[in-house]
């Protein structure tokens, strides 16, 4: 199976007490399932993963158990990683055998052995000594759903991505309370949710420097057909009603709007994105939604203008080509636009050094 097909196969607070209840409902009373942060940094090579099964209301799309993974390393530097995957929002897209959504993907699969930022032996890796909380994707709702929906007879999907992600977030803040540098990174579906989780981390760790790195969703627009798909996942039951967003209730949140609302709520968070200019995997969603693909690079640029026009700074790296994502693969180290390597751009980004937008000139 190619990496692109594998990705597609996987392709705060509402009010404080509501968010706390959501997390508590998914919490585990079994302390043996919880990993403890070390009091001192550990060597980068000691990068074993531990599986956490939160229980409670956490579940995958067909009701099976959800779990996430934790890697203990430097307790002051942590990555919250949101896994990639597909999505579904109708009887057709959620039907068994749909190429858009694979309910057989298991959160029990460890991220050990993945490339890119997960290659802790590569000296070029700016995340080599980071602790990680890895959130698998098995809910077909870009990690933001909170509803159980029956689309047709025999097709019931538990869109509980936000419940699952909230449990992982609660674990991060409990296990790493002294974190000073937190990176919320996501690929594909995970990149859609990354800005929201970045703002939620900021709520819980207000003294930490928070960086959001979203890889592979920059074309998705603020248009009714896309927005209706989002609402199928029960976002109104999950997303926080932040007071900084008057007149923009959760029911009206959009793909680029996730950056806008998160940035307004948590202005100290550093928001960044990476996309390939003509991403084949993003392109395939437009006919599924019932829209022409159009010019994907123009869509990326239009979304960035929309986000920054709303007062939220968005740093961007746009590469040529039709690939999808690169955070968990070899091109993380080799991609270069002009004379600016992506790995170096990311290193400067997470270290708080000046970073400028990088854009391909011959992009097709």
C-alpha positions as CSV (number, residue, x, y, z in Angstrom):
1,X,0.0,0.0,0.0
2,X,1.4,3.4,-0.9
3,X,1.9,6.1,1.7
4,X,-0.8,8.3,0.1
5,X,-3.4,5.5,0.2
6,X,-2.4,4.7,3.8
7,X,-3.0,8.3,4.7
8,X,-6.4,8.3,3.1
9,X,-7.2,5.1,4.9
10,X,-6.5,6.8,8.2
11,X,-7.3,10.1,6.1
12,X,-11.6,26.0,26.4
13,X,-13.7,25.6,26.6
14,X,-17.4,25.5,25.7
15,X,-18.0,26.6,29.1
16,X,-15.3,25.4,31.6
17,X,-17.5,22.9,33.3
18,X,-18.8,21.5,30.0
19,X,-15.3,20.9,28.6
20,X,-14.2,19.4,31.9
21,X,-17.1,17.0,31.9
22,X,-16.3,15.9,28.4
23,X,-12.7,15.0,29.4
24,X,-13.9,13.4,32.7
25,X,-16.4,11.2,30.8
26,X,-13.5,9.8,28.8
27,X,-11.0,9.5,31.7
28,X,-9.6,6.2,33.0
29,X,-9.6,5.3,36.6
30,X,-6.9,2.7,36.0
31,X,-3.7,4.6,36.9
32,X,-1.6,1.7,35.5
33,X,-2.6,3.0,32.1
34,X,-1.2,6.4,32.7
35,X,2.5,7.2,32.1
36,X,4.3,9.6,34.4
37,X,6.5,12.4,33.1
38,X,10.2,12.1,34.2
39,X,11.6,14.8,36.4
40,X,14.7,15.2,34.2
41,X,15.1,14.9,30.4
42,X,16.0,11.5,29.0
43,X,18.3,10.6,26.1
44,X,16.7,10.9,22.7
45,X,17.3,7.2,22.0
46,X,15.1,6.2,24.9
47,X,12.0,6.7,22.9
48,X,9.7,3.8,23.7
49,X,6.0,4.3,23.3
50,X,3.4,3.5,25.9
51,X,-0.3,2.9,25.0
52,X,-3.0,4.7,27.1
53,X,-6.5,3.4,27.1
54,X,-8.7,6.1,28.5
55,X,-12.0,4.2,28.5
56,X,-15.2,6.1,29.4
57,X,-17.0,7.7,26.4
58,X,-13.9,7.5,24.2
59,X,-14.4,5.2,21.2
60,X,-13.7,4.7,17.6
61,X,-16.3,5.0,14.8
62,X,-17.8,1.5,15.2
63,X,-17.7,1.6,19.0
64,X,-14.4,-0.1,19.6
65,X,-12.0,1.1,22.2
66,X,-9.9,4.2,21.6
67,X,-6.3,4.5,22.8
68,X,-3.4,6.9,22.3
69,X,0.3,6.8,22.7
70,X,2.9,8.6,24.8
71,X,6.6,8.9,24.4
72,X,8.5,10.1,27.5
73,X,11.5,12.3,26.8
74,X,12.2,15.9,27.7
75,X,9.3,16.9,30.0
76,X,9.5,20.6,29.1
77,X,9.1,20.0,25.3
78,X,6.1,18.2,24.1
79,X,4.4,17.4,20.7
80,X,0.7,16.7,20.6
81,X,0.3,15.0,17.2
82,X,-3.1,14.5,15.5
83,X,-3.0,11.6,13.0
84,X,-4.1,11.8,9.4
85,X,-7.0,9.9,7.8
86,X,-10.2,10.2,5.8
87,X,-13.7,11.3,6.8
88,X,-17.3,10.7,6.1
89,X,-20.6,12.6,6.4
90,X,-23.3,10.7,4.5
91,X,-24.6,7.2,3.9
92,X,-22.5,7.1,0.7
93,X,-19.2,8.3,2.2
94,X,-19.6,6.2,5.4
95,X,-20.7,3.0,3.7
96,X,-18.6,-0.1,4.2
97,X,-15.9,-0.2,1.5
98,X,-15.8,3.6,1.0
99,X,-12.3,4.7,0.0
100,X,-12.8,7.9,2.1
101,X,-13.1,6.2,5.4
102,X,-11.8,2.9,6.8
103,X,-13.3,1.9,10.1
104,X,-10.8,-1.0,10.3
105,X,-7.9,1.3,11.2
106,X,-6.9,0.5,14.7
107,X,-5.5,3.0,17.3
108,X,-3.5,0.0,18.6
109,X,-0.9,0.5,15.9
110,X,2.2,2.2,17.5
111,X,3.8,5.2,15.8
112,X,7.2,3.6,16.4
113,X,9.0,3.1,13.1
114,X,7.4,6.0,11.3
115,X,9.7,8.5,9.5
116,X,9.9,12.2,9.5
117,X,9.5,13.8,13.0
118,X,9.1,10.3,14.4
119,X,12.7,9.2,13.4
120,X,14.3,10.0,16.8
121,X,17.7,8.7,15.6
122,X,18.0,11.2,12.8
123,X,20.3,14.0,14.0
124,X,18.5,16.4,11.7
125,X,15.2,15.9,13.6
126,X,14.4,19.1,15.6
127,X,11.9,17.0,17.7
128,X,14.5,14.3,18.6
129,X,14.3,15.0,22.4
130,X,10.7,16.0,22.6
131,X,8.1,14.0,24.5
132,X,5.1,13.1,22.4
133,X,1.4,12.5,22.8
134,X,0.2,10.7,19.6
135,X,-3.6,10.8,18.9
136,X,-4.7,8.1,16.5
137,X,-7.6,8.9,14.1
138,X,-10.5,6.4,13.9
139,X,-13.6,8.6,14.0
140,X,-14.0,10.1,10.5
141,X,-14.5,13.6,11.9
142,X,-11.1,15.5,11.7
143,X,-10.7,14.9,15.5
144,X,-13.5,17.4,16.2
145,X,-16.7,15.4,16.4
146,X,-19.0,14.6,19.3
147,X,-22.1,12.8,18.0
148,X,-23.3,9.4,17.2
149,X,-25.1,9.5,13.8
150,X,-27.1,6.8,11.9
151,X,-26.8,7.6,8.2
152,X,-28.8,4.6,7.0
153,X,-29.8,1.2,8.1
154,X,-26.6,-0.6,9.2
155,X,-24.5,2.6,8.9
156,X,-24.0,4.1,12.4
157,X,-20.9,6.1,13.1
158,X,-19.6,7.3,16.4
159,X,-18.0,10.7,15.6
160,X,-16.2,11.0,18.9
161,X,-12.9,12.6,17.7
162,X,-13.2,15.6,20.1
163,X,-13.9,13.3,23.1
164,X,-10.9,11.2,22.2
165,X,-8.6,14.2,21.6
166,X,-9.8,15.8,24.8
167,X,-8.7,12.8,26.8
168,X,-5.2,12.9,25.2
169,X,-5.0,16.7,25.9
170,X,-6.0,16.1,29.5
171,X,-3.2,13.5,29.8
172,X,-0.7,15.8,28.3
173,X,-1.4,18.6,30.7
174,X,-1.3,16.2,33.7
175,X,1.8,14.3,32.7
176,X,3.8,17.4,31.5
177,X,2.6,20.3,33.7
178,X,6.0,22.0,33.4
179,X,6.1,22.0,29.6
180,X,7.4,25.3,28.3
181,X,7.4,24.5,24.6
182,X,4.4,22.6,23.1
183,X,3.9,21.9,19.4
184,X,0.5,20.9,18.2
185,X,1.1,19.2,14.8
186,X,-1.3,17.3,12.5
187,X,-1.4,15.8,9.1
188,X,-4.4,15.9,6.7
189,X,-7.4,15.5,8.9
190,X,-5.2,16.1,11.9
191,X,-4.1,19.4,10.5
192,X,-7.7,20.7,10.3
193,X,-8.1,20.3,14.0
194,X,-4.6,21.5,15.0
195,X,-5.4,25.2,15.5
196,X,-8.3,24.3,17.9
197,X,-6.1,22.0,20.0
198,X,-3.4,24.6,20.0
199,X,-5.7,27.1,21.6
200,X,-7.0,24.5,24.1
201,X,-3.4,23.7,25.1
202,X,-2.8,27.5,25.6
203,X,-5.8,27.6,28.0
204,X,-4.3,24.8,30.1
205,X,-0.7,25.7,29.9
206,X,-0.8,29.5,29.6
207,X,2.9,30.0,30.4
208,X,4.1,27.6,27.6
209,X,5.1,28.7,24.1
210,X,2.5,27.0,21.8
211,X,3.2,26.4,18.1
212,X,0.6,24.9,15.7
213,X,1.9,23.2,12.5
214,X,-0.9,22.1,10.1
215,X,0.2,19.9,7.2
216,X,-2.1,19.2,4.3
217,X,-5.5,21.0,4.5
218,X,-4.9,24.5,3.3
219,X,-7.2,24.5,0.3
220,X,-10.5,23.7,2.1
221,X,-12.8,26.7,1.8
222,X,-15.5,28.5,3.8
223,X,-18.3,27.4,1.5
224,X,-21.7,25.9,2.4
225,X,-21.1,22.5,1.0
226,X,-17.9,22.0,3.0
227,X,-19.5,23.6,6.1
228,X,-22.5,21.2,6.0
229,X,-20.1,18.3,6.0
230,X,-18.4,19.6,9.1
231,X,-21.7,20.0,10.9
232,X,-22.5,16.3,10.3
233,X,-19.8,15.5,12.9
234,X,-21.6,17.3,15.7
235,X,-19.1,20.2,16.0
236,X,-21.7,22.2,17.7
237,X,-21.6,19.7,20.6
238,X,-17.8,20.0,20.8
239,X,-16.2,23.2,19.8
240,X,-15.8,25.9,22.5
241,X,-18.0,29.0,22.5
242,X,-15.0,31.4,23.0
243,X,-16.1,34.9,23.9
244,X,-13.6,36.5,21.5
245,X,-15.8,35.3,18.6
246,X,-19.1,37.2,18.9
247,X,-21.6,36.3,16.2
248,X,-19.6,33.2,15.2
249,X,-21.3,30.3,17.0
250,X,-19.8,26.8,16.7
251,X,-22.5,25.9,14.2
252,X,-21.0,28.3,11.8
253,X,-17.3,27.3,12.1
254,X,-15.5,26.6,8.9
255,X,-12.2,25.1,7.8
256,X,-10.3,28.4,7.6
257,X,-12.5,29.7,10.4
258,X,-10.8,27.2,12.8
259,X,-7.7,29.3,12.5
260,X,-9.5,32.5,12.9
261,X,-11.5,31.6,16.0
262,X,-8.5,29.9,17.6
263,X,-6.2,32.8,16.8
264,X,-8.6,35.3,18.3
265,X,-9.0,33.3,21.4
266,X,-5.3,32.5,21.9
267,X,-3.3,35.4,20.2
268,X,0.0,34.2,21.6
269,X,-0.1,30.9,19.8
270,X,2.1,30.7,16.7
271,X,0.1,29.3,13.7
272,X,1.8,27.8,10.7
273,X,0.8,25.5,7.8
274,X,2.4,23.5,5.1
275,X,0.8,22.4,1.8
276,X,1.8,21.1,-1.6
277,X,0.4,23.6,-4.2
278,X,-1.7,21.0,-6.1
279,X,-2.3,18.3,-3.5
280,X,-4.0,15.4,-5.2
281,X,-5.6,14.2,-2.0
282,X,-7.2,17.5,-1.2
283,X,-8.3,17.8,-4.8
284,X,-10.3,14.5,-4.7
285,X,-12.6,15.9,-2.0
286,X,-14.1,18.6,-4.2
287,X,-16.1,16.3,-6.6
288,X,-17.2,14.3,-3.6
289,X,-18.6,17.5,-2.0
290,X,-20.1,18.3,-5.4
291,X,-17.8,21.2,-6.4
292,X,-15.2,21.7,-9.2
293,X,-11.6,21.3,-8.0
294,X,-10.6,24.7,-9.4
295,X,-7.1,26.2,-8.8
296,X,-5.9,24.7,-5.6
297,X,-3.0,27.1,-5.2
298,X,-5.4,30.0,-5.6
299,X,-7.6,28.4,-2.9
300,X,-4.6,28.2,-0.5
301,X,-3.8,31.8,-1.1
302,X,-7.4,32.9,-0.7
303,X,-7.7,31.1,2.6
304,X,-4.5,32.7,3.9
305,X,-5.8,36.2,3.0
306,X,-9.1,35.4,4.7
307,X,-7.3,34.3,7.9
308,X,-4.8,37.1,8.0
309,X,-7.5,39.6,7.1
310,X,-9.3,38.6,10.3
311,X,-6.3,39.5,12.3
312,X,-4.6,36.1,12.7
313,X,-1.0,35.8,11.6
314,X,-0.4,32.6,9.6
315,X,3.1,31.5,8.7
316,X,3.1,29.3,5.6
317,X,5.4,27.0,3.6
318,X,3.9,26.1,0.1
319,X,5.8,23.6,-1.9
320,X,5.5,22.6,-5.6
321,X,3.8,19.4,-6.6
322,X,0.8,17.1,-6.0
323,X,1.9,15.2,-2.9
324,X,-0.1,15.3,0.3
325,X,1.8,15.5,3.6
326,X,5.4,15.1,4.8
327,X,5.6,15.3,8.6
328,X,5.8,11.6,9.1
329,X,7.9,10.7,6.1
330,X,11.4,11.2,4.6
331,X,10.6,14.4,2.6
332,X,10.4,16.2,5.9
333,X,14.2,16.3,5.7
334,X,14.7,16.7,2.0
335,X,12.0,19.2,0.8
336,X,13.4,22.5,-0.3
337,X,11.8,25.6,-1.8
338,X,14.3,28.0,-3.2
339,X,17.2,27.5,-0.8
340,X,15.0,27.0,2.3
341,X,14.8,23.5,3.5
342,X,11.5,22.6,5.3
343,X,13.3,21.0,8.3
344,X,15.3,24.1,8.9
345,X,12.2,26.3,8.6
346,X,10.4,24.1,11.2
347,X,13.4,24.2,13.5
348,X,13.4,28.0,13.5
349,X,9.6,28.0,13.9
350,X,9.6,25.9,17.1
351,X,12.6,27.7,18.5
352,X,10.9,31.1,18.2
353,X,13.4,32.4,15.6
354,X,12.2,34.7,12.8
355,X,10.4,32.8,10.1
356,X,9.1,34.1,6.8
357,X,6.6,32.7,4.4
358,X,8.1,30.3,1.8
359,X,6.3,29.9,-1.5
360,X,7.2,28.0,-4.7
361,X,7.4,30.0,-7.9
362,X,7.1,27.1,-10.4
363,X,4.5,25.2,-8.4
364,X,2.8,22.7,-10.8
